[in-house]
Amino acid sequence: MESLSLSALTDELLTTARQTNGRGARTIRGGHDHALRQVVSVLTAGHDMNEHDSPDEATLQVLRGRVRLVAGEESWEGAVGDFVVIPSSRHRVEALEDSSILLTVLAAGALDG
């Protein structure tokens, strides 16, 4: 059985992010033999993930802090424990305070028969 402390990983990533560019991430599960990829991503307050296209299916769960997900004219603010399905349109994530999120993404081609 595999296990990992998301709190400890968040602490580690935030420490590094504060000393570098305000961002950090680590894939905790995924790869060629998995249908899902899960990534813990951190942003220090005021930093963001630049606008980008959405993968096939993806979700975001807030592990620490507060974030805003912006897609066109729509936005969503989430705090610890909140969960949102990421829209299929271009979007960005902004850190309203030092934050950690868990991104779950369906791997490309995972549903192809």
C-alpha positions as CSV (number, residue, x, y, z in Angstrom):
1,M,0.0,0.0,0.0
2,E,1.4,3.4,-1.0
3,S,0.8,6.4,1.2
4,L,2.0,10.0,1.3
5,S,1.5,13.0,3.6
6,L,0.1,15.7,1.5
7,S,0.6,18.2,4.4
8,A,4.3,17.3,4.6
9,L,4.7,17.5,0.8
10,T,2.9,20.9,0.8
11,D,5.3,22.2,3.5
12,E,8.3,21.0,1.4
13,L,7.1,22.5,-1.9
14,L,6.1,25.8,-0.3
15,T,9.5,26.2,1.4
16,T,11.1,25.8,-2.0
17,A,8.6,28.0,-3.8
18,R,9.2,30.8,-1.3
19,Q,12.9,30.7,-2.1
20,T,12.5,30.5,-5.9
21,N,9.7,31.7,-8.2
22,G,6.7,31.3,-6.0
23,R,5.6,28.0,-7.6
24,G,6.2,24.3,-7.3
25,A,4.7,21.0,-8.2
26,R,5.2,17.3,-7.8
27,T,3.4,14.4,-9.6
28,I,2.4,12.0,-6.8
29,R,0.7,9.4,-9.0
30,G,0.6,8.9,-12.7
31,G,2.6,7.8,-15.7
32,H,2.3,5.5,-18.7
33,D,0.6,2.7,-16.8
34,H,-2.1,4.9,-15.0
35,A,-5.3,6.4,-16.3
36,L,-5.1,9.3,-13.8
37,R,-2.3,11.7,-13.0
38,Q,-2.4,13.5,-9.6
39,V,-0.2,16.5,-9.0
40,V,0.3,18.6,-5.8
41,S,0.9,22.1,-6.9
42,V,1.8,25.1,-4.7
43,L,1.6,28.8,-5.3
44,T,2.7,31.5,-2.9
45,A,0.3,34.5,-2.5
46,G,0.0,36.6,-5.6
47,H,1.4,34.0,-8.0
48,D,-0.6,32.1,-10.6
49,M,-0.5,29.3,-13.1
50,N,-0.6,31.2,-16.4
51,E,-3.7,30.7,-18.6
52,H,-3.6,27.4,-20.3
53,D,-5.8,24.9,-22.1
54,S,-7.6,22.2,-20.2
55,P,-6.9,18.6,-20.5
56,D,-9.7,16.1,-21.3
57,E,-11.0,15.9,-17.7
58,A,-9.6,17.5,-14.6
59,T,-10.5,18.4,-11.1
60,L,-9.0,20.7,-8.4
61,Q,-9.1,20.3,-4.7
62,V,-7.7,22.9,-2.3
63,L,-5.4,21.4,0.3
64,R,-4.2,24.6,1.9
65,G,-4.9,28.4,1.5
66,R,-7.3,30.0,-0.9
67,V,-7.3,30.1,-4.7
68,R,-9.3,31.5,-7.6
69,L,-9.9,29.6,-10.8
70,V,-10.7,31.9,-13.7
71,A,-12.1,30.7,-17.1
72,G,-13.1,33.5,-19.4
73,E,-15.7,35.6,-17.6
74,E,-16.4,33.0,-14.9
75,S,-14.4,32.6,-11.7
76,W,-14.6,30.3,-8.6
77,E,-12.9,30.8,-5.3
78,G,-12.0,27.9,-3.1
79,A,-10.6,27.3,0.3
80,V,-9.4,24.2,2.2
81,G,-11.5,21.2,1.4
82,D,-13.2,22.8,-1.6
83,F,-13.4,20.9,-4.9
84,V,-14.2,22.0,-8.5
85,V,-14.3,20.4,-11.9
86,I,-12.0,22.3,-14.1
87,P,-13.8,23.7,-17.2
88,S,-12.8,22.6,-20.6
89,S,-12.0,26.2,-21.7
90,R,-8.7,28.1,-21.2
91,H,-8.2,28.9,-17.5
92,R,-5.7,30.1,-14.9
93,V,-5.3,29.5,-11.1
94,E,-4.4,32.4,-8.8
95,A,-3.2,32.1,-5.2
96,L,-5.0,34.5,-2.9
97,E,-2.7,33.3,-0.1
98,D,0.0,30.7,0.1
99,S,-1.8,27.7,-1.3
100,S,-1.6,24.0,-2.2
101,I,-3.9,22.2,-4.6
102,L,-4.4,18.6,-5.7
103,L,-4.9,18.4,-9.5
104,T,-6.4,15.2,-10.9
105,V,-6.1,14.8,-14.6
106,L,-7.3,12.0,-16.9
107,A,-4.3,10.9,-18.9
108,A,-4.4,11.5,-22.7
109,G,-6.0,8.5,-24.4
110,A,-7.0,6.8,-21.2
111,L,-10.6,6.3,-22.3
112,D,-9.7,5.1,-25.8
113,G,-10.7,1.6,-26.4
